[in-house]
Amino acid sequence: MDLILQLLANGVSNGSQYALLGIGFGLIFGTTGIVHFAYGPVLAASAYVMWWLAASLGLPFPVALVLGVAFAGIAGVVAYLVLYEPLLARGSPSFVVLVASLGLFILVSNMMAVLFGTDAKTLSDISYGIYVLGDVVITGVQLVQIAVFVIIAVGLAIFLRTSAWGNAIRAVTDNVAMARIIGIDTRKVAIVVFALGSMISAIGAANILVRDGASTHIGFFAVFYAFISVVVGGVGSVWGAAIGGLLLGLVESAGMWKLPTEWQSTIAFMVLFVVMLWRPTGLLRGN
């Protein structure tokens, strides 16, 4: 029983991180239809920016976090305006946009390796507690991951339901052609979702930076788990991406009961395959 509770706690914590990344990626994918694989390098770059601001310039980490989130939002918008919008304006097929996104992924990842090196950049002056809750041991980072996910997911859901921009985003997600007919500026909506989704990725990057440090490969794993969370949960659904991420974390944690950690990626793919065979549209649909 002690082991089951520990695995459950680890699964909820990891799942919260996957779900957080999933709702950011899903917001972009579900609204624009762009498989934004460069989401990963944007996340990694924001982690490096936060590390540089805190470790090299000596800024307090909360200030570095805010600036890192702002950087990610700007980087996401620049990626859309410079890369995706010109391709879409020329009527490029979706696979061309996908290849361009992968190209941007490789370019930015290699640029970060050249600028910062391939070793992990950590923040040694940030400490987090270890808490014992009955028979379960949980770290402060794990608690923060859960809390941050809940706050962001609820806040985003409220934003999508109650604000004018949220209504516009939901309309574009449901039917982009009809949204244009009723006068919604789909270009501005795309810019907003790229900014919001990228900013959410930076919050996930902060969790990774504090826990493991910034490195060039964190972008790959971030977009990998975000993509699976969105597809499992259902494209276009914030709560679907959240549920997909949580489910992925719990199944992974349960799998670690009998399997070594190097099987984590395999478990993620197994979850994807099972859900796609059972329910090809994902668990949920719509915002």
C-alpha positions as CSV (number, residue, x, y, z in Angstrom):
1,M,0.0,0.0,0.0
2,D,2.9,2.4,0.8
3,L,4.4,1.8,-2.6
4,I,1.0,2.4,-4.3
5,L,0.5,5.7,-2.5
6,Q,4.0,6.8,-3.5
7,L,3.5,5.9,-7.1
8,L,0.1,7.7,-7.1
9,A,1.7,10.8,-5.7
10,N,4.5,10.7,-8.3
11,G,2.0,10.0,-11.1
12,V,-0.2,13.0,-10.1
13,S,2.9,15.3,-9.9
14,N,4.4,14.1,-13.3
15,G,1.0,14.1,-14.8
16,S,0.4,17.7,-13.7
17,Q,3.5,18.7,-15.5
18,Y,2.5,16.8,-18.7
19,A,-1.0,18.3,-18.5
20,L,0.4,21.8,-18.1
21,L,2.5,21.4,-21.2
22,G,-0.4,19.8,-23.0
23,I,-2.8,22.6,-22.5
24,G,-0.3,25.1,-23.8
25,F,0.5,23.0,-26.9
26,G,-3.2,22.0,-27.3
27,L,-4.3,25.7,-27.3
28,I,-2.1,26.3,-30.3
29,F,-2.7,23.1,-32.1
30,G,-6.5,23.0,-31.5
31,T,-7.0,26.6,-32.6
32,T,-4.7,27.0,-35.5
33,G,-4.2,23.4,-36.7
34,I,-0.4,23.9,-36.6
35,V,1.6,21.1,-35.1
36,H,4.0,23.5,-33.4
37,F,6.9,21.2,-32.6
38,A,9.0,24.3,-32.1
39,Y,7.0,24.6,-28.8
40,G,9.8,22.5,-27.3
41,P,12.7,24.7,-28.2
42,V,10.8,27.8,-27.1
43,L,10.3,26.1,-23.7
44,A,14.0,25.2,-23.5
45,A,15.1,28.7,-24.6
46,S,12.9,30.2,-21.9
47,A,14.5,27.9,-19.3
48,Y,18.0,29.1,-20.4
49,V,16.8,32.8,-20.3
50,M,15.6,32.3,-16.7
51,W,18.8,30.5,-15.7
52,W,20.9,33.3,-17.3
53,L,18.9,36.1,-15.6
54,A,19.1,34.4,-12.2
55,A,22.6,32.8,-12.2
56,S,24.5,35.3,-14.3
57,L,22.7,38.6,-13.7
58,G,21.7,37.8,-10.1
59,L,18.1,38.7,-10.5
60,P,15.6,37.1,-8.0
61,F,14.1,34.0,-9.5
62,P,10.5,35.4,-9.5
63,V,11.7,38.3,-11.6
64,A,13.6,35.9,-13.9
65,L,10.4,33.8,-14.1
66,V,8.3,36.7,-15.2
67,L,10.8,37.8,-17.8
68,G,11.3,34.2,-19.0
69,V,7.5,33.9,-19.5
70,A,7.4,37.2,-21.4
71,F,10.3,36.0,-23.6
72,A,8.5,32.8,-24.4
73,G,5.3,34.7,-25.4
74,I,7.3,36.9,-27.7
75,A,9.2,34.0,-29.2
76,G,6.0,32.1,-29.9
77,V,4.5,35.1,-31.7
78,V,7.7,35.6,-33.7
79,A,7.6,32.0,-34.8
80,Y,4.1,32.4,-36.0
81,L,4.7,35.7,-37.9
82,V,8.0,34.8,-39.4
83,L,7.5,31.1,-40.2
84,Y,4.0,29.9,-40.1
85,E,2.0,32.9,-41.4
86,P,3.9,33.3,-44.7
87,L,3.6,29.5,-45.4
88,L,-0.2,29.6,-44.7
89,A,-0.6,32.8,-46.7
90,R,0.9,30.9,-49.7
91,G,-1.5,28.0,-49.3
92,S,1.2,25.6,-48.2
93,P,-0.1,22.1,-47.4
94,S,0.0,21.0,-43.8
95,F,2.9,18.6,-44.2
96,V,5.1,21.6,-45.4
97,V,4.2,23.5,-42.3
98,L,5.0,20.4,-40.2
99,V,8.4,20.1,-41.9
100,A,9.1,23.8,-41.3
101,S,8.2,23.4,-37.7
102,L,10.6,20.5,-37.4
103,G,13.3,22.5,-39.1
104,L,12.8,25.4,-36.6
105,F,13.0,22.8,-33.8
106,I,16.4,21.6,-35.0
107,L,17.7,25.1,-35.7
108,V,16.8,26.5,-32.3
109,S,18.0,23.4,-30.5
110,N,21.4,23.6,-32.2
111,M,21.7,27.3,-31.6
112,M,21.1,26.8,-27.9
113,A,23.7,24.0,-27.8
114,V,26.2,26.4,-29.4
115,L,25.4,29.3,-27.1
116,F,25.1,27.5,-23.8
117,G,26.8,24.1,-24.3
118,T,25.2,20.7,-23.8
119,D,25.6,20.4,-20.0
120,A,22.7,21.1,-17.7
121,K,22.5,24.6,-16.2
122,T,21.2,24.5,-12.7
123,L,20.3,27.0,-10.0
124,S,22.2,26.1,-6.9
125,D,20.8,28.8,-4.7
126,I,17.2,27.6,-5.0
127,S,16.2,25.0,-2.4
128,Y,13.0,23.1,-2.0
129,G,11.7,21.1,1.0
130,I,11.0,17.5,1.2
131,Y,7.7,16.6,3.0
132,V,6.5,13.4,4.5
133,L,2.7,13.0,4.3
134,G,2.0,9.8,6.1
135,D,3.8,7.1,4.1
136,V,4.3,9.4,1.1
137,V,7.5,11.4,0.5
138,I,6.9,14.4,-1.8
139,T,9.2,17.4,-2.7
140,G,8.3,21.0,-2.8
141,V,8.8,21.0,-6.6
142,Q,6.2,18.3,-7.0
143,L,3.7,20.2,-4.9
144,V,4.4,23.4,-7.0
145,Q,3.9,21.4,-10.2
146,I,0.4,20.3,-9.0
147,A,-0.6,23.7,-7.7
148,V,0.6,25.5,-10.9
149,F,-1.2,23.2,-13.1
150,V,-4.5,23.6,-11.3
151,I,-4.2,27.4,-11.2
152,I,-3.3,27.6,-14.9
153,A,-5.9,25.1,-16.1
154,V,-8.7,26.7,-14.1
155,G,-7.6,30.2,-15.1
156,L,-7.4,29.3,-18.8
157,A,-10.8,27.6,-18.7
158,I,-12.4,30.7,-17.1
159,F,-10.6,32.9,-19.7
160,L,-12.0,30.8,-22.6
161,R,-15.5,30.9,-21.2
162,T,-15.9,34.4,-20.1
163,S,-13.7,36.8,-22.1
164,A,-14.2,38.1,-25.6
165,W,-10.8,36.7,-26.7
166,G,-11.8,33.4,-25.2
167,N,-15.0,33.3,-27.1
168,A,-13.2,34.1,-30.3
169,I,-10.6,31.3,-29.7
170,R,-13.4,28.8,-29.1
171,A,-15.2,29.9,-32.3
172,V,-12.0,29.5,-34.4
173,T,-11.4,26.1,-32.8
174,D,-14.9,25.0,-33.6
175,N,-15.1,26.3,-37.2
176,V,-12.5,28.7,-38.6
177,A,-14.5,29.4,-41.8
178,M,-17.6,30.3,-39.9
179,A,-15.5,32.4,-37.5
180,R,-14.2,34.5,-40.4
181,I,-17.8,34.9,-41.8
182,I,-19.0,36.4,-38.5
183,G,-16.1,38.8,-38.5
184,I,-13.5,37.3,-36.2
185,D,-9.9,38.3,-37.0
186,T,-8.4,34.8,-37.1
187,R,-4.9,36.2,-37.5
188,K,-5.1,38.1,-34.2
189,V,-6.6,35.0,-32.6
190,A,-3.6,32.9,-33.9
191,I,-1.2,35.5,-32.4
192,V,-3.0,35.4,-29.1
193,V,-2.9,31.6,-28.8
194,F,0.7,31.4,-29.8
195,A,1.6,34.0,-27.1
196,L,-0.6,32.2,-24.4
197,G,0.5,28.7,-25.3
198,S,4.2,29.7,-25.3
199,M,3.9,31.5,-22.0
200,I,2.3,28.4,-20.5
201,S,5.3,26.4,-21.8
202,A,7.7,28.8,-20.0
203,I,5.9,28.1,-16.7
204,G,6.5,24.4,-17.3
205,A,10.1,25.2,-18.2
206,A,10.6,26.9,-14.8
207,N,9.5,23.6,-13.1
208,I,12.1,21.7,-15.1
209,L,14.8,24.3,-14.5
210,V,14.3,24.1,-10.7
211,R,14.1,20.3,-10.7
212,D,16.6,19.2,-13.3
213,G,18.2,22.2,-14.8
214,A,18.1,23.7,-18.3
215,S,19.5,21.6,-21.1
216,T,19.0,21.3,-24.9
217,H,17.1,18.0,-24.8
218,I,14.3,19.2,-22.4
219,G,12.5,20.7,-25.4
220,F,12.1,17.3,-27.1
221,F,10.7,15.6,-24.1
222,A,8.4,18.6,-23.4
223,V,6.8,18.6,-26.9
224,F,6.7,14.8,-27.0
225,Y,4.6,14.5,-23.8
226,A,2.6,17.6,-24.7
227,F,1.6,16.2,-28.1
228,I,0.6,12.8,-26.6
229,S,-1.4,14.5,-23.9
230,V,-3.3,16.5,-26.5
231,V,-4.0,13.6,-28.8
232,V,-5.1,11.3,-25.9
233,G,-7.3,14.0,-24.4
234,G,-8.8,15.3,-27.6
235,V,-7.7,18.1,-29.9
236,G,-9.4,21.4,-29.1
237,S,-10.2,20.6,-25.5
238,V,-8.3,22.2,-22.6
239,W,-9.7,19.8,-20.1
240,G,-9.0,16.9,-22.5
241,A,-5.3,17.9,-22.7
242,A,-5.3,18.1,-18.9
243,I,-6.9,14.7,-18.5
244,G,-4.6,13.2,-21.1
245,G,-1.5,14.5,-19.3
246,L,-2.7,13.3,-15.9
247,L,-3.6,9.9,-17.3
248,L,-0.2,9.6,-18.9
249,G,1.6,10.5,-15.7
250,L,-0.4,8.0,-13.7
251,V,0.1,5.2,-16.2
252,E,3.8,5.9,-16.4
253,S,4.1,5.8,-12.6
254,A,2.2,2.6,-12.4
255,G,4.4,1.1,-15.1
256,M,7.5,2.0,-13.0
257,W,6.2,-0.5,-10.4
258,K,7.5,-3.4,-12.6
259,L,9.4,-1.8,-15.4
260,P,12.7,0.2,-15.4
261,T,12.7,4.0,-16.0
262,E,14.0,3.7,-19.6
263,W,10.6,2.3,-20.6
264,Q,8.9,5.6,-19.9
265,S,8.7,6.7,-23.5
266,T,7.4,3.2,-24.5
267,I,4.6,3.5,-21.9
268,A,3.7,6.9,-23.3
269,F,3.3,5.5,-26.8
270,M,1.3,2.5,-25.4
271,V,-1.2,4.9,-23.8
272,L,-1.4,6.8,-27.1
273,F,-2.0,3.6,-29.2
274,V,-4.6,2.2,-26.8
275,V,-6.6,5.4,-26.7
276,M,-6.4,6.0,-30.4
277,L,-7.6,2.4,-31.1
278,W,-10.5,2.8,-28.6
279,R,-11.4,6.4,-29.3
280,P,-9.6,8.0,-32.3
281,T,-10.9,11.5,-31.5
282,G,-9.5,11.4,-28.0
283,L,-11.2,11.3,-24.7
284,L,-12.9,14.8,-24.9
285,R,-13.7,17.3,-27.6
286,G,-14.3,21.1,-27.4
287,N,-13.1,23.7,-24.9
